[in-house]
Amino acid sequence: MAKQLDMFRPTRAPAKPKPRTLHVADAGTADGAGRYGVVTLRCGVCDHETGWLPARSPAVEEKGRVCPKCKGNPANVKPRGGTADKEPS
C-alpha cells in the first residue's frame, strides 16, 4: 500500500549521466612517506589541465571527474584565436 501514490504522479525522465572527461595525467605523493596522494588531471575534450589536487581513492580516480571548464560537452569549448582554424586568404 505504500506505493499507492506513485500511480498518480507523472513519471520522471531518467537522470542523464555526467560525462567524465578529466582523467589522471600524472600522480605522485606530497610527502616522502607516500601517505598523501596527489594527481593532475587532463580533459580529453578541451585539453584543460588542473594543477596538483589531493587524490581520492584509486578506484574513484579511475572513473574520472567532470571537467569544470567544458562540462564534457565539446559545444561548450570556445575556439582558440589561433590562425590554424582559419582558411588561408
N, CA and C atoms as a LAMMPS dump frame, in Angstrom:
ITEM: TIMESTEP
0
ITEM: NUMBER OF ATOMS
267
ITEM: BOX BOUNDS ff ff ff
-5.0000000000000000e+02 5.0000000000000000e+02
-5.0000000000000000e+02 5.0000000000000000e+02
-5.0000000000000000e+02 5.0000000000000000e+02
ITEM: ATOMS id mol type element x y z
1 1 1 N 0.803 -1.213 0
2 1 2 C 0 0 0
3 1 3 C 0.841 1.27 0
4 2 1 N 2.086 1.163 0.309
5 2 2 C 2.931 2.35 0.38
6 2 3 C 3.162 2.956 -0.996
7 3 1 N 3.046 2.191 -2.062
8 3 2 C 3.311 2.69 -3.412
9 3 3 C 2.05 3.218 -4.086
10 4 1 N 0.958 3.372 -3.368
11 4 2 C -0.292 3.782 -3.978
12 4 3 C -0.213 5.179 -4.582
13 5 1 N 0.518 6.104 -3.977
14 5 2 C 0.612 7.456 -4.511
15 5 3 C 1.38 7.505 -5.824
16 6 1 N 2.237 6.529 -6.085
17 6 2 C 3.026 6.53 -7.308
18 6 3 C 2.156 6.37 -8.55
19 7 1 N 0.946 5.872 -8.42
20 7 2 C 0.077 5.711 -9.577
21 7 3 C -0.313 7.053 -10.18
22 8 1 N -0.41 8.073 -9.365
23 8 2 C -0.943 9.349 -9.831
24 8 3 C 0.144 10.38 -10.115
25 9 1 N 1.386 10.073 -9.847
26 9 2 C 2.478 11.006 -10.12
27 9 3 C 2.957 10.827 -11.551
28 10 1 N 3.338 11.922 -12.202
29 10 2 C 3.929 11.764 -13.537
30 10 3 C 5.297 11.09 -13.426
31 11 1 N 5.629 10.325 -14.433
32 11 2 C 6.904 9.627 -14.393
33 11 3 C 8.035 10.602 -14.678
34 12 1 N 9.169 10.377 -14.047
35 12 2 C 10.34 11.224 -14.24
36 12 3 C 11.206 10.635 -15.339
37 13 1 N 11.879 11.523 -16.031
38 13 2 C 12.867 11.067 -17.008
39 13 3 C 14.078 10.548 -16.238
40 14 1 N 14.724 9.526 -16.739
41 14 2 C 15.906 9.029 -16.02
42 14 3 C 17.023 10.072 -16.018
43 15 1 N 17.81 10.058 -14.976
44 15 2 C 18.903 11.024 -14.847
45 15 3 C 19.947 10.776 -15.931
46 16 1 N 20.454 11.868 -16.504
47 16 2 C 21.493 11.752 -17.526
48 16 3 C 22.842 11.595 -16.842
49 17 1 N 23.65 10.666 -17.277
50 17 2 C 24.966 10.535 -16.663
51 17 3 C 25.865 11.706 -17.071
52 18 1 N 26.645 12.181 -16.128
53 18 2 C 27.563 13.275 -16.416
54 18 3 C 28.789 12.704 -17.121
55 19 1 N 29.174 13.282 -18.243
56 19 2 C 30.369 12.776 -18.921
57 19 3 C 31.622 13.139 -18.14
58 20 1 N 32.382 12.145 -17.81
59 20 2 C 33.601 12.362 -17.032
60 20 3 C 34.783 12.373 -17.983
61 21 1 N 35.294 13.549 -18.254
62 21 2 C 36.361 13.68 -19.24
63 21 3 C 37.712 14.009 -18.619
64 22 1 N 37.746 14.339 -17.334
65 22 2 C 39.023 14.595 -16.661
66 22 3 C 39.586 13.261 -16.183
67 23 1 N 40.75 12.911 -16.681
68 23 2 C 41.39 11.669 -16.271
69 23 3 C 42.805 11.965 -15.802
70 24 1 N 43.369 11.065 -15.049
71 24 2 C 44.668 11.266 -14.426
72 24 3 C 45.766 11.398 -15.485
73 25 1 N 46.51 12.494 -15.424
74 25 2 C 47.65 12.703 -16.312
75 25 3 C 48.953 12.37 -15.598
76 26 1 N 49.021 12.648 -14.301
77 26 2 C 50.214 12.355 -13.524
78 26 3 C 49.784 12.149 -12.076
79 27 1 N 50.498 11.317 -11.364
80 27 2 C 50.176 11.047 -9.963
81 27 3 C 51.465 10.968 -9.172
82 28 1 N 51.372 11.281 -7.903
83 28 2 C 52.547 11.222 -7.046
84 28 3 C 52.141 11.343 -5.595
85 29 1 N 53.131 11.607 -4.757
86 29 2 C 52.872 11.798 -3.337
87 29 3 C 53.373 13.168 -2.923
88 30 1 N 52.704 13.746 -1.946
89 30 2 C 53.063 15.084 -1.489
90 30 3 C 54.181 15.056 -0.456
91 31 1 N 54.358 13.93 0.211
92 31 2 C 55.446 13.827 1.176
93 31 3 C 56.297 12.606 0.842
94 32 1 N 57.43 12.493 1.442
95 32 2 C 58.35 11.403 1.139
96 32 3 C 57.874 10.044 1.603
97 33 1 N 56.949 9.999 2.551
98 33 2 C 56.494 8.721 3.097
99 33 3 C 55.412 8.077 2.233
100 34 1 N 54.873 8.786 1.254
101 34 2 C 53.857 8.227 0.364
102 34 3 C 52.471 8.163 0.968
103 35 1 N 52.19 9.035 1.93
104 35 2 C 50.88 8.989 2.585
105 35 3 C 49.84 9.852 1.895
106 36 1 N 50.239 10.961 1.345
107 36 2 C 49.275 11.893 0.77
108 36 3 C 49.39 11.859 -0.745
109 37 1 N 48.424 11.279 -1.407
110 37 2 C 48.453 11.185 -2.853
111 37 3 C 47.95 12.454 -3.507
112 38 1 N 48.59 12.829 -4.6
113 38 2 C 48.172 13.981 -5.383
114 38 3 C 48.14 13.583 -6.851
115 39 1 N 47.263 14.219 -7.627
116 39 2 C 47.14 13.92 -9.048
117 39 3 C 46.977 15.207 -9.842
118 40 1 N 47.372 15.176 -11.106
119 40 2 C 46.996 16.216 -12.06
120 40 3 C 46.052 15.56 -13.043
121 41 1 N 45.049 16.295 -13.479
122 41 2 C 44.02 15.763 -14.361
123 41 3 C 44.01 16.53 -15.674
124 42 1 N 43.709 15.836 -16.781
125 42 2 C 43.637 16.46 -18.101
126 42 3 C 42.313 16.072 -18.748
127 43 1 N 41.653 17.067 -19.373
128 43 2 C 40.385 16.831 -20.064
129 43 3 C 40.671 16.374 -21.491
130 44 1 N 39.976 15.344 -21.931
131 44 2 C 40.149 14.838 -23.287
132 44 3 C 39.404 15.652 -24.324
133 45 1 N 38.501 16.528 -23.908
134 45 2 C 37.706 17.323 -24.845
135 45 3 C 38.34 18.686 -25.093
136 46 1 N 38.642 19.41 -24.024
137 46 2 C 39.121 20.792 -24.175
138 46 3 C 40.591 20.962 -23.796
139 47 1 N 41.282 19.9 -23.436
140 47 2 C 42.69 19.922 -23.04
141 47 3 C 42.962 20.779 -21.804
142 48 1 N 41.948 20.973 -20.968
143 48 2 C 42.137 21.691 -19.709
144 48 3 C 42.943 20.805 -18.774
145 49 1 N 43.961 21.375 -18.14
146 49 2 C 44.779 20.611 -17.198
147 49 3 C 44.747 21.291 -15.841
148 50 1 N 44.476 20.505 -14.81
149 50 2 C 44.435 21.04 -13.456
150 50 3 C 45.835 21.049 -12.87
151 51 1 N 45.973 21.715 -11.782
152 51 2 C 47.223 21.643 -11.027
153 51 3 C 47.202 20.381 -10.17
154 52 1 N 48.066 20.341 -9.175
155 52 2 C 48.094 19.193 -8.286
156 52 3 C 46.908 19.26 -7.341
157 53 1 N 46.118 18.197 -7.333
158 53 2 C 44.939 18.099 -6.48
159 53 3 C 45.104 16.913 -5.538
160 54 1 N 44.511 16.98 -4.341
161 54 2 C 44.566 15.804 -3.471
162 54 3 C 43.784 14.659 -4.109
163 55 1 N 44.386 13.489 -4.119
164 55 2 C 43.761 12.336 -4.768
165 55 3 C 42.753 11.686 -3.835
166 56 1 N 41.702 11.167 -4.453
167 56 2 C 40.77 10.324 -3.73
168 56 3 C 41.273 8.897 -3.892
169 57 1 N 40.473 7.927 -3.628
170 57 2 C 40.93 6.542 -3.756
171 57 3 C 41.22 6.219 -5.223
172 58 1 N 42.12 5.274 -5.494
173 58 2 C 42.454 4.947 -6.885
174 58 3 C 41.254 4.482 -7.709
175 59 1 N 40.338 3.763 -7.099
176 59 2 C 39.154 3.294 -7.831
177 59 3 C 38.288 4.463 -8.278
178 60 1 N 38.18 5.491 -7.451
179 60 2 C 37.372 6.661 -7.799
180 60 3 C 38.075 7.484 -8.875
181 61 1 N 39.385 7.619 -8.776
182 61 2 C 40.126 8.396 -9.764
183 61 3 C 40.124 7.726 -11.135
184 62 1 N 40.021 6.398 -11.188
185 62 2 C 39.961 5.707 -12.469
186 62 3 C 38.686 6.058 -13.24
187 63 1 N 37.614 6.354 -12.529
188 63 2 C 36.352 6.709 -13.178
189 63 3 C 36.414 8.086 -13.828
190 64 1 N 37.264 8.963 -13.306
191 64 2 C 37.386 10.31 -13.859
192 64 3 C 36.516 11.306 -13.12
193 65 1 N 36.623 12.546 -13.548
194 65 2 C 35.837 13.637 -12.957
195 65 3 C 35.228 14.463 -14.079
196 66 1 N 34.248 15.275 -13.735
197 66 2 C 33.61 16.171 -14.694
198 66 3 C 34.48 17.414 -14.845
199 67 1 N 34.756 17.808 -16.083
200 67 2 C 35.6 18.971 -16.345
201 67 3 C 34.863 20.251 -15.94
202 68 1 N 35.484 21.121 -15.138
203 68 2 C 34.81 22.353 -14.745
204 68 3 C 34.733 23.377 -15.878
205 69 1 N 35.552 23.215 -16.903
206 69 2 C 35.599 24.185 -17.991
207 69 3 C 34.537 23.891 -19.057
208 70 1 N 34.498 22.657 -19.563
209 70 2 C 33.59 22.344 -20.672
210 70 3 C 32.432 21.45 -20.263
211 71 1 N 32.431 20.915 -19.059
212 71 2 C 31.394 20.011 -18.554
213 71 3 C 31.232 18.769 -19.431
214 72 1 N 32.272 18.42 -20.2
215 72 2 C 32.235 17.222 -21.027
216 72 3 C 31.56 17.39 -22.366
217 73 1 N 31.126 18.6 -22.698
218 73 2 C 30.424 18.85 -23.951
219 73 3 C 31.319 19.667 -24.873
220 74 1 N 31.643 19.152 -26.076
221 74 2 C 32.503 19.921 -26.985
222 74 3 C 31.894 21.248 -27.415
223 75 1 N 30.573 21.395 -27.342
224 75 2 C 29.932 22.651 -27.736
225 75 3 C 30.264 23.773 -26.753
226 76 1 N 30.657 23.444 -25.534
227 76 2 C 30.993 24.455 -24.533
228 76 3 C 32.41 24.993 -24.693
229 77 1 N 33.208 24.383 -25.545
230 77 2 C 34.598 24.797 -25.721
231 77 3 C 34.657 25.977 -26.674
232 78 1 N 35.256 27.064 -26.21
233 78 2 C 35.395 28.243 -27.058
234 78 3 C 36.567 28.032 -28
235 79 1 N 36.417 28.404 -29.276
236 79 2 C 37.54 28.232 -30.202
237 79 3 C 38.688 29.153 -29.835
238 80 1 N 39.874 28.65 -30.052
239 80 2 C 41.058 29.452 -29.762
240 80 3 C 41.296 30.438 -30.894
241 81 1 N 41.984 31.509 -30.607
242 81 2 C 42.19 32.576 -31.581
243 81 3 C 43.367 32.362 -32.507
244 82 1 N 43.842 31.137 -32.64
245 82 2 C 44.997 30.87 -33.497
246 82 3 C 44.642 30.936 -34.968
247 83 1 N 45.662 30.922 -35.812
248 83 2 C 45.438 31.005 -37.264
249 83 3 C 45.231 29.635 -37.888
250 84 1 N 45.402 28.556 -37.118
251 84 2 C 45.243 27.214 -37.686
252 84 3 C 43.775 26.919 -38.03
253 85 1 N 42.834 27.572 -37.362
254 85 2 C 41.421 27.326 -37.62
255 85 3 C 40.893 28.096 -38.819
256 86 1 N 41.608 29.106 -39.258
257 86 2 C 41.125 29.968 -40.323
258 86 3 C 41.611 29.474 -41.675
259 87 1 N 40.819 29.771 -42.699
260 87 2 C 41.218 29.394 -44.064
261 87 3 C 42.244 30.407 -44.595
262 88 1 N 43.169 29.952 -45.413
263 88 2 C 44.123 30.919 -45.972
264 88 3 C 43.427 31.844 -46.959
265 89 1 N 43.849 33.08 -46.977
266 89 2 C 43.205 34.044 -47.88
267 89 3 C 43.98 34.245 -49.156
